[in-house]
Each structure stands twice: as structure tokens, then as C-alpha cells.
Amino acid sequence: MIDQAFAEHFAADWIESWNEHDLDRILSHYTDDFDMTTPAIVRLMNEPSGSLTGKKAVGSYWAKALELIPDLHFELVTTLVGVNSVTLYYRGPLGMSAECFHFSPDQKIHRAFAHYAA
């Protein structure tokens, strides 16, 4: 089970790695075969399912996003803790956002879902 200390450490590191635009550090939080689902994948990658699998595919998507948004910055609002998941609620370039991260037993993300305010 995820505890508050782990969730807060993860949140701080995840936000900082994005704000530093450090793609290798961002990807270090994830398993090699993780799944990412977000409406932004539909728009940026022209993938109708909104999902990508694996560090190579998602890494390419995130590299493109960092290129298109050179001043990308996230501001953490709060961290929500589940059983084996953490949801980060933050302000970003798409407005208010929530990402739910499901963790594997080795405390790496194996599935993530991003949601944005309409």
C-alpha cells in the first residue's frame, strides 16, 4: 500500500522533473511497459485511443510536448493517496489537471491516466 510519505516524495520529484524538462528523470518513474492514457495523446500523436504503451512510445510523445511547450511548468495543488495509486492535482499548460498513477510492486508506475478541466 502507498503511504503519504511515499506519495509526497513521488509528487515532489515528478513535478520537479517535469519543471526541469528532464525526460530521462521523468521516465525513471515508470516501468518499461507502462500504459499512458490522456486526451493529449489524441491531439499530439493523432492516436484515436488516447493511449500509448512503453517508454519509447510515451517518451516520443513527451519529447514532442516539451518541444511544443518550451515553458512548460506544473504547479502542484494537492496529492491524493489510494491503495496502490497516487493522484496529483496540479495546474499546467492545459489548465487544472489530475493524473492518476497506478504503481507496480516495485513502486514504479505501470499505468497512468491524465484528466483535464474542460
ABEGO torsion letter per residue (X at the ends): XBBAAAAAAAAAAAAAAAAAGBAAAAAAABBAABBBBBAAAAAAAGBAAGBBBEAAAAAAAAAAAAAABAABBBBBABBBBBAABBBBBBBBAAEBBBBBBBBBAAGBBABBBBBBBX
